[in-house]
Amino acid sequence: MALIEGLVRDGTVALLALVILGLEGLAILFAAKRQARLPLLANAASGVALILALRAALLGQAPHWIALWLGLGFAAHLLDVFGRLRR
């Protein structure tokens, strides 16, 4: 239990999630058809921004950094949604 608590307190859990999401992004680039890449990458970008907002909050960073990451995540989410609606 102490290991998990430590990973959360120092933000390492967010870094691990980013590594996993990065590997997923690479897999998307190599495996997905060209038309399907943009919505999938926009979805991944949204996830990255949310994870970075989580990390900023876990590390006690200033609220403007958390808001920045959340705003970027929302923009990527909108790109994802509009990409899906166009199909």
Buried (B, 14 or more C-beta within 10 A) or exposed (E): EEEEEEBEEEBEBBBEBBEEBEEBBEEBEEEBEEEEBBBBBBBBBBBBBBBBBBBBBBEEBEEEBBEBBBEBBEBBBEBBBEBEEEE
